């Protein structure tokens, strides 16, 4: 694990209670539960960003797809089973 940095943050009483019960959730200490939560949230944000970017790109290309026979040549095969 990379070197850790300390950071002072403000949390709600409910969040404080949750962290104090870290062992109940299977974490050895309060910091580890915060690190895990942040790691999961970062992954979620990155996934959401990628999905948004893909949706925007698809929206940009939809008009091209609708008029270009080269792109739609195999569309009729979409409903056929491969096996």
C-alpha positions in Angstrom: 0.0 0.0 0.0 1.2 3.5 -0.8 2.1 5.9 2.0 -1.0 7.2 3.8 -1.8 10.8 4.5 -3.9 12.0 7.3 -6.9 14.3 6.6 -9.2 16.0 9.0 -12.8 15.8 8.0 -16.2 16.7 9.5 -18.9 14.0 9.6 -22.4 13.7 10.9 -23.2 12.0 14.3 -24.7 9.0 12.4 -21.5 8.7 10.3 -19.4 8.9 13.5 -21.5 6.1 15.1 -21.1 4.0 12.0 -17.3 4.4 12.0 -17.1 3.6 15.7 -18.8 0.3 14.9 -16.2 -0.6 12.3 -15.5 -4.0 13.7 -19.2 -4.9 13.3 -18.7 -4.3 9.6 -15.5 -6.3 9.4 -13.0 -3.5 9.3 -9.9 -3.4 11.6 -10.1 0.3 12.1 -12.1 3.4 11.2 -9.6 4.6 8.6 -9.9 1.4 6.7 -13.6 1.7 6.3 -13.2 5.3 5.0 -10.6 4.2 2.6 -12.8 1.3 1.3 -15.8 3.6 1.0 -13.8 6.2 -1.0 -12.3 3.6 -3.3 -15.7 2.2 -4.1 -17.1 5.7 -4.7 -14.2 6.6 -6.9 -14.8 3.5 -9.0 -18.5 4.3 -9.2 -17.8 7.8 -10.4 -15.4 6.6 -13.0 -17.9 4.0 -14.3 -20.7 6.7 -14.4 -18.4 9.0 -16.3 -17.5 6.3 -18.9 -21.2 5.4 -19.3 -22.0 9.1 -19.9 -19.2 9.5 -22.4 -20.3 6.3 -24.3 -23.9 7.6 -24.4 -22.8 11.0 -25.7 -20.7 9.3 -28.4 -23.5 7.0 -29.4 -25.9 10.0 -29.6 -23.3 11.7 -31.9 -23.1 8.7 -34.2 -26.8 7.7 -34.4 -27.6 9.9 -37.4 -24.5 8.4 -39.2 -25.6 4.9 -38.4 -29.2 5.5 -39.7 -28.0 6.7 -43.1 -24.8 4.7 -43.8 -25.5 1.4 -45.5 -22.0 0.2 -44.7 -22.8 0.5 -41.0 -26.3 -1.1 -41.2 -25.5 -4.0 -43.6 -25.6 -6.7 -40.8 -28.5 -5.2 -38.8 -30.9 -7.8 -40.0 -28.7 -10.5 -38.5 -29.0 -9.0 -35.0 -32.0 -11.2 -34.2 -30.6 -14.4 -35.5 -28.9 -17.0 -33.3 -25.2 -17.6 -34.0 -25.2 -21.2 -32.9 
